Amino acid sequence: MKKIIVILFLSLIVPAWAPVWAVETIPLSPEKMDTYNELCGQFACQCGCGATIAACPHEYCSFAIPFRKEIVRLLNEDKTTAEITDYFVEEHGEIIRSQPTFKGFNIMVWITPFVAILVVGYIIVTLIGEWAKRAGPAMAESKEGATPANRLKEDDPDLKRMRDELTKFDD
């Protein structure tokens, strides 16, 4: 019985320590750490999480961990930020950037959302204006007689029959 309790206790405690054992150490000087952090924020993780290399939520990411090690290796070889960026863009393509550059066809990526918002906003305002114009005369007519009873004419045969039936009912 004691063995089962010890095994259960260890099975609960050991996984809690696992992240402590898995901490990745980065062998960089303090001067290069700022560059490392900047570079990790510039590249998108390709594991499918949609985050940057710096913010990838997967503890054992098969893409971010080797990518970070590659950044460390290149920084230790005294490569500049531009050289490292060019290296990774050449190796992985423009998709590796977490933010597209503002040149060439990528300008469309920056401009299209704003243009789309303006166009859709214009269409919505125009449609609402047209609907308001069409509903204008109908709204004016309905204000004359606010309730359905007010819109009935006194000489209406149905109204006369209804009143007759109500007087018979009251008697």
C-alpha positions as a printed Julia matrix, in Angstrom:
171×3 Matrix{Float64}:
   0.0    0.0     0.0
   2.86   2.39    0.82
   4.45   1.67   -2.57
   1.24   2.63   -4.36
   1.0    5.88   -2.41
   4.65   6.72   -3.17
   4.16   5.95   -6.87
   1.03   8.09   -7.03
   2.78  10.91   -5.19
   5.78  10.79   -7.54
   3.56  10.6   -10.6
   1.97  13.88   -9.5
   5.17  15.66   -8.45
   7.63  14.68  -11.21
   5.63  16.18  -14.12
   5.43  19.45  -12.22
   9.26  19.61  -12.2
   9.6   18.76  -15.89
   9.45  22.38  -17.12
  12.28  23.25  -14.72
  14.49  20.57  -16.31
  13.52  21.66  -19.82
  14.6   25.31  -19.48
  16.7   26.3   -22.46
  19.84  28.26  -21.62
  21.03  30.82  -24.14
  24.82  31.17  -24.23
  24.97  34.84  -25.22
  26.61  37.91  -23.81
  24.3   40.55  -22.33
  25.08  42.88  -25.26
  23.8   40.32  -27.76
  20.68  39.41  -25.77
  18.87  42.56  -26.95
  19.64  41.66  -30.56
  18.56  38.07  -29.91
  15.22  39.19  -28.44
  14.67  41.61  -31.33
  15.38  38.89  -33.89
  13.1   36.38  -32.16
  10.29  38.94  -32.39
  10.84  39.49  -36.12
  10.26  35.91  -37.22
   7.02  33.91  -37.27
   6.98  30.41  -35.85
   6.04  27.85  -38.49
   4.63  25.21  -36.14
   1.12  26.51  -36.69
   0.69  28.49  -33.49
   0.63  31.86  -35.27
   3.04  33.44  -32.78
   6.53  34.81  -33.18
   9.59  32.75  -32.37
   9.88  34.66  -29.09
   6.26  34.04  -28.08
   5.67  30.48  -29.3
   3.53  28.85  -26.6
   4.74  25.29  -27.24
   7.29  24.22  -24.69
   8.92  21.66  -27.01
   8.27  23.38  -30.35
   9.94  21.51  -33.19
  10.46  24.76  -35.11
  11.1   27.53  -32.57
  13.75  25.77  -30.48
  16.09  24.91  -33.39
  15.41  28.34  -34.88
  16.46  30.07  -31.65
  19.61  27.93  -31.52
  20.38  28.94  -35.1
  19.97  32.62  -34.16
  22.38  32.11  -31.24
  24.88  30.39  -33.54
  24.73  33.24  -36.07
  25.04  35.89  -33.34
  28.07  34.08  -31.92
  29.58  34.24  -35.42
  29.2   38.06  -35.14
  26.61  38.33  -37.92
  24.6   41.53  -38.07
  20.83  41.71  -37.71
  20.45  42.39  -41.44
  22.66  39.41  -42.36
  20.71  37.08  -40.06
  17.38  38.34  -41.4
  18.54  37.9   -45.0
  19.82  34.4   -44.19
  16.48  33.25  -42.77
  14.41  34.94  -45.51
  16.58  33.21  -48.11
  16.24  29.86  -46.32
  12.49  30.0   -45.5
  11.08  32.7   -47.79
   9.11  35.85  -46.94
   6.65  33.76  -44.93
   9.17  33.63  -42.08
   8.72  37.33  -41.35
   6.18  38.09  -38.65
   5.47  41.39  -40.38
   5.66  41.88  -44.15
   8.05  44.5   -45.53
   6.59  47.68  -47.01
   7.86  47.25  -50.56
   6.82  45.56  -53.77
   3.66  43.47  -53.71
   3.65  43.51  -49.89
   2.37  47.1   -50.04
  -0.99  45.55  -50.97
  -0.93  43.58  -47.71
  -0.67  46.83  -45.79
  -3.16  48.89  -47.83
  -5.92  46.39  -48.69
  -7.51  46.08  -45.2
  -7.92  49.85  -44.88
  -9.3   50.22  -48.41
 -11.71  47.32  -47.76
 -12.95  48.96  -44.54
 -13.55  52.25  -46.35
 -15.38  50.59  -49.27
 -17.61  48.49  -47.02
 -18.33  51.52  -44.83
 -19.33  53.55  -47.91
 -21.61  50.74  -49.12
 -23.29  50.43  -45.72
 -23.87  54.2   -45.42
 -25.27  54.33  -48.98
 -27.62  51.38  -48.4
 -28.91  52.8   -45.13
 -29.51  56.15  -46.84
 -31.48  54.49  -49.64
 -33.55  52.47  -47.19
 -34.3   55.61  -45.19
 -35.46  57.43  -48.36
 -37.76  54.54  -49.3
 -39.18  54.26  -45.79
 -39.68  58.04  -45.45
 -43.18  58.31  -47.04
 -44.39  55.13  -45.33
 -43.25  56.44  -41.96
 -45.03  59.76  -42.54
 -48.31  57.97  -43.34
 -48.07  55.79  -40.26
 -47.63  58.81  -37.97
 -51.04  60.19  -38.92
 -52.78  57.3   -37.22
 -50.48  55.79  -34.67
 -52.71  52.87  -33.71
 -54.65  50.51  -35.97
 -57.96  51.55  -34.35
 -57.42  55.18  -35.34
 -56.94  54.19  -38.96
 -60.42  52.59  -39.19
 -63.16  54.67  -40.78
 -66.42  55.14  -38.93
 -68.48  54.01  -41.89
 -66.54  50.75  -42.22
 -69.08  47.86  -42.31
 -66.79  45.54  -40.37
 -66.41  48.11  -37.62
 -70.17  48.59  -37.45
 -70.77  44.82  -37.25
 -68.11  44.47  -34.51
 -69.73  47.21  -32.43
 -73.14  45.59  -32.85
 -71.75  42.25  -31.7
 -70.13  43.86  -28.66
 -73.36  45.59  -27.63
 -75.25  42.29  -27.95
 -72.56  40.62  -25.87
 -72.83  43.26  -23.11
 -76.62  42.9   -22.91
